[in-house]
Amino acid sequence: IGTAALRDADWAEATRARLARDAARLDGLMERAGTRPLGGTTLFRLFDTPDARALQDRLAAARIWIRAFPYSERWLRLGLPGREADWRRLEVALA
């Protein structure tokens, strides 16, 4: 992204709207997979799950890296998938 794009108010607004939609999409996808969305930003989302390590291992097997926290056995942080192919890979791994 060049500096001209960063000064483009329409681009910035469209990007914020897309990120908000993607954050809601990720929350819904993870909720259907048995986690509870706890919030976060429009770039990273935090989820509560009964066994964070097991879900981390499952997604890692699909080459999806998520962050488990050493101080919580239940919390995971996941960044928004970038491309539609990444979304599909996450959906398959969670199925």
Secondary structure, 3 states (H helix, E strand, C coil): CCHHHHCCHHHHHHHHHHHHHHHHHHHHHHHHCCCEEEEECCCEEEEECCCHHHHHHHHHHCCCCCEECCCCCCEEEEECCCCHHHHHHHHHHHC
